[in-house]
Amino acid sequence: MQTKRVLAGVLTSTLLLGTCPAAFAATENYNDSSVTGGSAAWQAWTQTWESLAADYTQVSLTPGADETQINFAWYSKDADGAATPVVHFGTDRNNLAAFNGTSAAVDSSLTGGEAYSYNHVTVTGLQPNTTYYYTVEKSGEQTDVQTYTTGDFESAQILYVGDPQIGASKGQPQNGEELVADSGAANTAARNDSFAWDRTLDTALEQNPDLDFIISAGDQVNKTGQAKEEEYAGYLSPDALASLPVATTIGNHDSLNPDYQYHFYNPNQTGYGETEAGGDYYYSYGSGLFIVLNTNNYNVAEHEQAIREAVASDPDATFRIVTIHQDIYGSGLDHSDTDGMILRTQLTPIFDEYDIDVVLQGHDHTYSRTKLLYGDGQTHGTYEFRLNEDGSDYDWDNAYNTQTDEQIPLYPEEGDTAGQAAHDAFQADNNCYTIEDVEGNTVTNPQGILYMTANSASGSKFYELISSQQDYVAVRSQNWLPSYSVINLTADSFSIDTYQITDTGAVEKIDDTFTIRKTAEETVDAAVTVDGAAKEVAMANVNGETYYRLRDLATAVNGTAAQFNVEWQNGVIVITGEAYDTEALAPVAEQNGKAITLTMNVDGRMVTTSATMLDGNNYVPVSVLDELGVTASVSNGTLVITTR
């Protein structure tokens, strides 16, 4: 992430919390590995750092397209011979089957001018509850044998982390010096952060030995648009990653080089939402469909295409879980009310449309869990973030309206009246959500979406919480400690717990368990339902056909993505997407009516339909709802309206 302002509250809050190393508690918020690591472990780490930082050939594991597959990626050094993209894999460590893949050249400007190739291989045919052994070939030489064990394929235990961002502690003090992000072993910030990342994974795995895979919400490394192989070496170095696939997300610090897509072989790559690092992808595991979006690309139409493709691949998945880097609903000071929410107005209705259940986010280096949210059904502006003039990083100071090309300052200067007005209008337009009314931390078949924001798993960098907690946030936390979440996914439930690691290595829970349950929808005995809920709608019978009072239909779908307004201005005027704010009509018993022809103005176009008028109110057939963009059908005498 990019720090954009001086944190005025850091001094006071850090002194109160007292969780940072004592020598620097008054000024710094990061994990000092020389303190949390223990002297022996830290000294051993520093002694091996030079060789570790120079090893660009470490192996990464990624979930495959489904439970029966796993993907591998690694570098091989061309000086050692031609690349051989082969994984040897099987249940008998002395008789492993060969799986062949592809290889291609690495951009040598990212590897200090030395020639490397990257290798990508998919292993198929995995069975549940099975221990496998594997080696990979680096220019014909097999690595040491490693172990990988599958779960039951019906449930999943997933480690969810945010922003390891190896190298982000640059500028922080350590043992009387300042951590730096120079190249290779001289990157002492990467040395500090990769040790902490390893510590977090070891702690999480000790607490949860049956983890199936990891979800990272982005920013694996820190240097934006630069050579950073020592940071990737530190990120990939933990022993835990030899047996745990990681579904990584492209963060802003990952997005501007191809090195990300060299190191991670993601499944089902869609070709949508691409930057230099790659684009959107998806995979299935157990009851979950997992969709990973590169939101550093602001083409939301492409992200919707990726979601559509993913849903079509596994339409019966019980849970649909999206991971993005930017926290469109977060609570950190640095991003949640500025660049983090730029895509909120566009992604919210798309997530609603495709019945997304959970969105996992990073970027803000704070922890938050939202209430259950869905769109307000209104029309909003669309916005994007852009690169700076030389394309080396993002323009952190401005958002842009994609319809008008208006530049919107995210941090307007004092006296910039026009800029402040544009900024205020942008923030007001992002109040584009509705908070679902639910009770407790276990919900069943909710309409809204749960948005999580993960704090830094390594503690390489922490941010302050925004001063005033947003109304959409249920719980938030910033204790200046590395943290992680554990997701338990079953056939009918998603639950999440979040923990932090103290300086002494103790694990503390920082939020109550939150659970979403899915049950078969019960049949509602009602004449009209909206998303399964009964609605009071007056009806009329005209020659054996049922007609529905138009204003009651507007009331029934109000506040949903299908809402529409009804007005009378020398005729019936309907405006789709606009709230209907007239007081509900009194219910009446079904009546018989006489057919008439009604012409309505719908969003400026004339629509003619059969109708009936009773007591001064128009009743229309179900076919009218299609003209209004409302999904509806009649089943066993019930008008069933679906808005999500």
N, C-alpha and C positions, 0 to 999 in steps of 0.2 A: 504494500500500500504506500501511498504517498502522503507524508505529513504536510498539512496545509496551514496549520495555525499553531500558535504558542498555546500550550495547555495551561491556562492560568490556575486551574485547580490541582495540578499535579503535586505541588509541594505539600499542600495541606492533606490531601487524600492519602498520599504515600506515607506521611508521618503517622496518620491514624491507623492505617492498615498494618504497617510494619512488616510487610512480607518480602521486601527486597533486601539484598545484602546490606548489613548495617552501615558499612562505610559509605554507601551511595544512596541510602534510603531516601534522603531528602530531595534527590534530583532525578533519579533514573527509574525507569519501569521496563525491565527486561529480565530474562533469566541469566544470571551469571553462573556459568557452568563450573567455574573454578570454586564456587561456593557450594552449589547444589550437588556437584559430582562427587564430593569426597576426595581427599587428597590423592589417595592411591589410584583410584579410577581415573581421575582427571590427569594425573601425571602420565599414566600409561597411554591415555588418549593423545596427549600432546606429543608424546614420543613417536607415535605411529602416524601422526597427521601428515607428515611430509610425503610418505609413500601412499597413503590413502588418497590425498588430494590429487595425486598424479595418476591415479588409476581410473581412467575414463571407461573401463570395460565392464563395469558391474552390471549385473543382470536385474531387470525389472520384470515382475509378474503382473498381469492385468486380467481381470475377469474376461472370459470368452463370451461369445454370443448368448450362451445359456450355461446352465450348471455343468453340462457335459464337456465344456471346452475351457481351456486356459491359454492365454497368450504370453509370449516371451519376447523381450527385446534386449539387445546388448550391443556394445561396440566391439569390434576386433581391430587391432592395429595392423595396417597394411604392410608395415615393415616385417611382420611375422609371417607373411604369406597371404594368399588370397582368402577372402572371407568364405566361411563355410557355415551357412545358416541352418544348423542342425541341432535339434534337441533330442536327446536319448531319454526315453520316458517309459516307465512300467512298474509293475508290482514286484518284479524280481530284480533286485539291484545288480545281479550278475548277468541279466539277460534283458536289456532295455531295447525297446523298439525305437527306430529312428523316425523323427518327424522333420520334414524338410520345409524350408520357408524361402524368403527372399532377402536379398541384401543390396545395398547401394551405398554410394559415397557420402560421407559426412562433409559438410562445408568446412574446409580446413582453416578458414579464418576464425572458426570457433574453437579450434583445438591447437592454437599456437603454431599453425602452419604444418603440423604433422598430419599425415594421411591416416584416416580411420574409415571403416565401413560400419554401417549399422545393420543388424540382423533382426528380422521379424519372423516368428514362427508361431503357428497355432497347433496346439495339441488337442485332439478330439477323442471321444469315446470314454470319457471319465464315468465312473460308477460311484454311487453314494457310499459313504462310510468306508472308504478305502484309503489305505496308505500307499503312496507312490514314491518312486525314487527318480531323480533326473540328473542329468549333466547337460551342459551346452558345449558346443564346439567354438573355440576361438582360434580361427585359422587352422583348423584341423586338430587342435589340442583340446581334449575334454577336460572340463573343470572337475573339481571334487564333487562327489555325489551329495545331493541335497534331498531333503524329504518334503513331501507335500501330501496333506491328508484332506480328503473331501468330507463334507458334512452329509446330512441326510437328504438334502435337496428339497425337502418339504418345508423346512423352516430355515431361518438364517439369523446369525448373530453378526452384526456389522459394526465396525469401529468407524465413527464419523469424526473427522478432524478438520480444522481450519488452519490455513496459512502457516505451514512449517517455515516457509520463507527463509531458507538457509542463507545467511549473510546479512540479514536485516538488522542485526545488532551493531552494525558499523557505527563508529562514533561514540560508543558506550565505553565506560572505563572498566578496566580489568587489571588488577595487580599493579596499579600505578601507571598503566599505559592506556592507550586508546585503541579499541578494536578497529581494524581497518579491513577494507574489502578489496585489497590488491589481488593480483592474479596468482593462481596456484596456491602453494602452501602458505604464501604471505597473506592470504585471506584469513586473518585470524577471527574475523566475525563468523565466517563459515565454520571454522574449527569450533567455536563456541556453540553455535546453533545446531550443528549436526550432532554434537554430543548430547544436547538437550533433547533433540528429536529422537535419538536412540533410546534415551532414558524414558521418554514418554511411551514409546512403543513397548519397551520391556515391561513397564509398569502396567500398561493396559492389558498386555498378553498374560501377565501373571495373574491379574484379577479375572480375566476372561479367556481361559485357555482354549475355548472352543470357537474362537472367532473364525468366520468364513472368509471375509475380505474386509478391505478398508475403503471408505469413500473419503477422498480429499477434496475440499471445496476450493482448491486453487492456490496459486502462489507457492509452488513447491520450492522455488528459488527466488533470489532477490534482484540480481542485476537485470535491468530492463534493456533489451535490444543490444546486449553486449555479450562477449565471450564469458562463459560462467561454468565451465566444465568442472571446476573444483567444487562448486556449489551442488551440482548434480551428483558428483562423487560422494559428497557428504550426505546428501538426501538419500541416496541408494545404499549407503553403507550398513545400516542396521541389520543384524543377523535375523531379526524378525521378518524382514521383507523377503527372505529366501523361501518362506513358507506361506506368506500372506499376499495375495494379489491386491493391488491398489487401483481403484477406479479414480483416476485423477481428473481434475477439472482445470481448464486453462484459465489462469488468473492473468491480471494485467501485466504482472512481472514475467510471466511465462510467454506472453502472446506474440512478441515481435521477432522471434527467431524460430527457425525450423528445428532447433535442438530438442524441443519438447517432443515433437513427433518422431524424432529419432529414438528417444529414450523410452517412449511408451507406445505400445502397439495396441491401440484401442479397437474394440470390436464394432462391427456395423457402422463404419464411418460413412456419414451421409453425404458429405460434400457441401453441406449447408453450414452457414455461420462461420466461415473460415477466416482465419488470419494466418500469418506465417507459421504459427504453431500447429495449425490444424483446425478442425471444426467440431460440429455436433456429432454425438454417437449415442448408442443405446445398447442395453443388454437386459436379459431376464434372469431372475434367480428366484426359485420358490414361487411364492404368491406375488412377487413384485416385478413390475416393469420399471427399469431405471433409465432415465433420459438425462443426458449430460449436455448442456448447452454452453457454447463459447460466447458469452455475452459481452466480450470485448468487441465483437462484431455486432453492430446496432441494426442490422437488417432483420427486423422481427418477422417479416414475411417468410424468410428462410428458416428461422427457428420454428415457426408454425409448421412449415413443411416437414421438418425433422420430427416434430412431435406427432404429426399425422402419420408419418411413415412408421414411427415406433409403435404407436397404438395399433396400427393395422397388423404389425408383426405379432402382437400378443394381445388381442382384443379382450380376452377373458381374464387378464391379470386382475387380481383383487385390489392391489394397491399400485398406484402410479406415482412414482417418486422422481422429482426433477432435482438436479444439482446445477446451480449456477454460482459464479464467483461473486458478482456484485450483489449486495444485500438490498434488494428493493424494499424490503421491510426489515430494517435493522434498527439499532439504537445507539450506535457509536457517534461520537462527536465529529470524527473526521469525514465520514462518508454518508451516514444515514439520511441526512437532510440535504445532501448536495449531489455528487456524482453517483452515489450508490442507488439513488431512486430514479435515475433518468429513464429507465425502461419500465417503471411501474405502471404507467397509464396504458402501455401497450401489452405487457405480459399478463397483467391481472385478468383481463377478459379472456385471453387465450387459455390460460391455466384453468379458468372456470369452464370454458367450452369443452375442453378435453378431460374433464373430471380428474384433474390432478389432486392428489390427497395431501402431499407433503412437498415442500420446497426446502432444500438444504443449501445454505449460503455461507459465505466467508466474508473476506474483504475488510471488515470493520474492527478486527482484533479486539472484540468484546463479545460477551455472550448475551443472547436474547432468545426468548420463545414468545411468539405472538399469540394472540387470541385467534380464533378461527375467522378467516376473512374471505369475502368474495366481493366481486365488483359492484359498483353502485348503479350500473346500467346507464350512466350518463355518457355523453360524447365528450372526450377530452383531447387535448393536444398530444402530439407525438414529438419525442425529443431524442437526441443522440449526443454522444461524446465523440470528439475528434482528436486526431494526433496533432502534435505541435508542428511548427513550420518545417523543421528538418526531418520529421518522421521518426525521431529517436525515442520519443516518449509521448504520453498523452498530454493534451492541453488541460491541465487540472483546474484551470480558472474559469472555464466556460462550458455551458451546455448550449445546444443549438436546437431551435424549433425546426423540424424537418419539413413543415409545410410552408413556413414563411422565411426560413433561413435566418431568423432573428438570433443574434448572439445574446445569450443570457449569462451575465456574470454570476458565478456561484459565490463569490466573495466581493460584493460591490464595495467600492471605496467610499469613504465618507464624503458626502456632497454630491455623489453621482445619483441624482434623483431618478433619471430615466433607468439607469441600471438597477437601482433598488426596486423600482416599480416592476421591471421585468422579472427580477428575482422573486419578488413576493407573489406575482401572478403564477410563476412556475411552481412555487411551493403549494399555493392554494389549489392549483389544478391537480396536484398529486394527492389530494384528499379524495381519492377515487375508489374507496373501498367501503364495504359494509361489514360491521362486526356482528357475527352470529351470536345469538343469545343462547348460551349453553351454560350448564352448571358442572362444577367439578373437573377433575383431571382425567376422567374416562368418558369418552363421548362415543355415541353409536350412530353410524350413518350420517355424519354431519354434512351440511351443504358447503361450509367454508373450508379453507385450506390452512394448514399449519405451516408457518414459515419459521425456520430455525436459523440462527446465525451463530457459527462456531467461533470461539476465541482462538488465539494462536496455540497450536499444539506443542510447539517448541518453546514458546515464550521469547522468541527472538525480538518481538516488538509488541507492545501493548498500547492501546489508545484509551482515552477517557470516554466515559459515557456522555451522551448529550445531556445538557443540564436538566431539561424537562422531559420526563418519560412520555413517549407518545401514547396516545389512547389505544393504539392497536397492540401494544406490548403487554403481555401478561406477566412475564418475569424477565429480569435482566441482571447481569452481574459483571463486575470487574474487580477482581481481587489480585491482579498482577501476578497470576500464577498460570503455568501451562494447564490446559484443560482438554477434555475429549468427551465424546458422547458414545454410548453403546445403544444400538438399535436392535431390538428383538422382533423379528418378523415371523408370524405364523400364518396359517391358512386364512385366519379371519381377524388378525390383530396386528397393529403396529404400535410398539411402545418404545420410549426413548428415555434414557437416564443420562445425566451429565455429571462429570467429576472434575476436580482439580487436584493437582499434585503439589503438596507443600514443599518447602525447601528441604525438609528432612526426609522427603519421599513418601509421606503419608498420603493416602487417597481420601478425599472428602467429597461427599455428594453436595452439589450446589443448587439442585432443583428437584422438585417432586417428579416422580414418574408420570409421564403423560402418555395416554393410550387412546388409540382410535380403534374401534371395533366395527367390523362389517358383518351385517346379518342380511338374510334374504328380506327384501322389502315385503312388508305385510300388505295384503289387499285392503284398501280403504273403502268402506261402504259409503260412498258419496256419489252425488251426481256429477261433481266436478272436482278434480284434484290437480294441484300444481306441485310438481316434484314430490308426489306421494302424500301431500297434505290436503285435507278436505277444505274446500272453499264454498262460500255461500254465494250462489249465482242464481238469479231468477231465470226461469225458463218459460217458454211458450210452445204450444203445439200448433203447427200449421200444416194441415193436410197430411198428418202422420209423421212430419219431420220436426225435430227438436231445434228450437232457436234459443239463443242465450242473450240476456240483457248486456248490451255492449259496455256500459259503464261498470257493471259488475265484473266483466272480464278484465277491464283495465285495473280495477281494484285488486283482483286476484293475483295478477302478475306484477303488481307494483313492487319496486325494489329489487327485481330480478333483471337478468340480462335481456329478458323479453318484454320489459315494461313498455307501455305506450300511453300517451296522453289523449284525451278526448275533449274537444271543445265544440261550441256551437257559435258559428259566425256566419249567419245566413245559410247555414248548412252544417253538416257534420264534418269536422276537421280532425284527423288523426295524425299525431306526430310520434313516430316510433323512437324508442330510446329515451324518451322524456318521461319524467315522473308524472303520475296522475295524482293530483293533490286535493281533489274534491272529496268532501265527506261521503262515506259509503251510503248508498241508498238503503232504505228499509227493505227487508226481505218480504217477498210476496209468494203466494202459492202459484203453482203452474196454471196458466190460463190457455185458452184457445185463441188464436189470432188469425187475421186475414192477411194473405200475402200482398206485399207491396214491393215496389222497386226503389232501392235506396242508392243514391250516388254520394260517395264520400270523397273528400280530398285527403289522400294519404301521402304525406311527405311531398305535397305539390303535384301529385298525379291523381287522376280521377279513377276511382274504382266503383263499379256498379255491381250490386248484389241483390238477391232477393232478401226480404226482411219483413218484419211486422212491427207495428207501433202500438204499444199499450200504455195508457196513462202517461202519454207524452215521452215515452222512452223507446228507443230503437232496440229490437231484438234481431240478432243476425245468426246465420247458420255457421257451423264449424269451419266451413270452407273459407270464411273471411280471415280466420287466424293465419292461414297460409299467406294471404296477402300482406299481413302485418309482420311476417317473419317469425311467427310463433309456431313452434313444433307441437302439434296436437293430433290426437286420434281418439276414436270412440271405441271402447272395449267393454263389452257386457253392459252396455247402457251408460257407462261412465265416460265423461269427457276427460281424457288424460292429457294434461299439458306438461311439457318438459322444458325447463329453461336452462339446464346445465348438463 
